[in-house]
Amino acid sequence: MGGETAINTDAANLRTDLDYLLGEHLILAAKATGAALDGRSEEFEAYGGLLNTNGTDLGGAIGSVYGAEAEDEWNRIWSAHNGFFVDYTTGVATDDTELADGAVEDLTTIYVPEFSAFL
């Protein structure tokens, strides 16, 4: 099959970074949701901070290839999406259907179109 080929391109590095960071996002979001639903508010807030850091790390990965403008736009959209999910989770955890329904509306009418346009 021949010799080994090293894959060290910006595209390959971005894909690896995004795989790692999106996996981390999934785990942090699941842990934050569990904390909220179990009423562990301090833990929920701590995971929220970690999710914010993870989001800007994702933005940095995007920016490393597509530039500062793309990074800033990613951070704006992703931060809003995290906020909408926090609102939804808080609404579910506290039986506040108005908050939860508003978050679903924001995710559907704000986040999805903005994220789709970004991609």
N, C-alpha and C positions, 0 to 999 in steps of 0.2 A: 504494500500500500504506500510505500514511499516514506519520506521524512515527515517530521512533525512541522506543522505550520503554526506559528504564534499568531494569535488574534489579539492585537493591541491597537484598536482603532477607537476614535471618539465614539462611534456608534456602538461598538461592542461594550465599551466601558459605561456608556450611558445606560444601555440595556441592563447590564449587571447591577448598576447602582439603583436603577428604578425598580428592578425585581426585589432587591433587598429592602429598599425604603417602603415600597408598597406592601410588602409582607409585614414589615414592622408596623405600618399604619393599621393593617387589619388586626394585628394582635393588640395594639394599644386601644383601638376603637372597641374591640370586644371586651377588654378589661375595664374600660371606662363605662361601657354600657352595663356590665355586671355590677360594678360598684354603685352606679346610679340606681339600678333596680333594687339593689339590696339596702339602699339608704346610707351607703358609706360616702358621705358628701366630701370629706377631706380627700379620700382616695380618688373620687371622681374628678375633683379639681386638679389633683396632681397629674392624673392621666391626661387631663385637658392641656396642661402645660407641656407635657411630653408630645402630645399630638401637634401642638403648635410648632414645637421644635422640629418634629418630623416633617411637617409641611414646608418649613423654610429650607430644610435639607433637600427635600424634593425640588423645591424651587431652585436651589443652588445647582442641582444636577441638570435641570432644564437649562438654566442660565449658562452653564459651562459649555454648552453646545450652541444654544440659540441666542445668547446675549442677555444683557441686563434688562432690556425691555420685556422680553419673554419671561424672565425670572420674576420681575415685578408683577406682571399680569397673572402669572401662575399663583404667586403668593396671595394676591388679592382674591382671586376666584376660590382658591383652595381654603383660605382662611374663612371666607363666607360659608363655604360648604360645611366646614367643621362646626361653625356656629349654628347652622341650621340643624345639624345632627344633635348638637348639645340641646338645642331647644326641643327637638322631638323627644329625645331621651328623657329630659326633665319633665316634659308634659306627660309622657307615659308613666314615669315613676311617681308622679304626684297626682295622677288622674286628672290632669288639666287638659281636657280634650281640645280646648280652644288653642292652647299653645302647641300641642302636637299637630293639630290640623293646619295651623299657620305655618309650621315648619315644613310640612309636606308640600304645602302650596309654594313656599319659597324654594324648596328643592326643585320642584317641577317647573315653576315659571321663571326662576332667576338662575339657579345653578346649572340646570341641564342645558338651557340655551347658551349661556356664557361659556361653559366648559366645551360644548360642542363647537362653538365658533373658535375657541382657542385651539382646539385640535385641528 
